[in-house]
Amino acid sequence: MDRRMQKRRKGCRGATRSRTVPSLSRPNHSWEGEEVEVNKLKEEVTKKKKKEKIEEEEEEEEEEEEEEEEEEEEEEEEEEEEEEEEEEEEEEEEEEEEEEEEEEEEEEEEEEEEEEEEEEEEEEEEEEEEEEEEEEEEEEEEEEEEEEEEEEEEEEEEEEEERKRKRKRKRKRKRKRKRKRKRKRKRKRKRKRKRKRKRKRKRKRKRKRKRKRKRKRKRKRKRKRKRKRKRKRKRKRKRKRKRRRRKEEEKERKKKRRGRRKGEEEEKERKKKRRGRRRGESFELKHPDAMMTMWLEDRRGRVEFCTCNNAGPPRRKQTRQ
């Protein structure tokens, strides 16, 4: 090894120092040169990576949003199907009820018909009775004629007539009561039918209102779900924007801090140069911002001194991670 080189290496340990070697009392010495270009390249790479990462995150978030929307739509469709099934079941039940009511009505009508038939029979009987009465009257007339002929038997016949008259009055009263009952039954049936029709109309209106309310509630629920989803998406977007903005602000702050630190170091370096220090020889530099090891060489390709953070004796060219 050259004696001068040995001397210089000694100088780095704190022995005799040449003018070109900077003092080791300032270990955090930054250097102007190739490390600036490397830093620039590294910054560009990091920026590119960050940009790619952000784009990937955004794409993933969009995909997640789409999946969530699809799931929500599927859930909605299932709910609608269930509601439709319920409605169909209810309609079937209503139809069954209506059928039952119709059957009941038919039975009642049959009963009424039977009653009417009975009444007709009674009327026929009455007619027969009336005919009989007429016949009796005719007989009476004949008897009266006979009475005229037979005065002797008058008293007996009078008694008989009296009995007949009594019977007649009795039958008359009986018929009267019968007719009265008949009219009464008729009015009763009429009122019954009227009430029945009324109830039927009422039930119909009730079912109609029920269906209407149901549809209304369904529409309301649908609108509510829609609004809810909208608010949810809005809040999500807002959170994303906020998070992204915070990240960007933090990045800017870091950038500014780095810039200030770099400016201070450059200012120190300019002062050193003004004090008469020449561009250094080859040395290993662990740059505080870039966090990486670099090698710089002079014209003769020699290692002159080390300016890493823990400044110790200079070493030959070797990689430090």
Helices and strands as residue ranges (DSSP letters): H 3-12, H 34-149, H 154-274, E 283-287, E 292-296
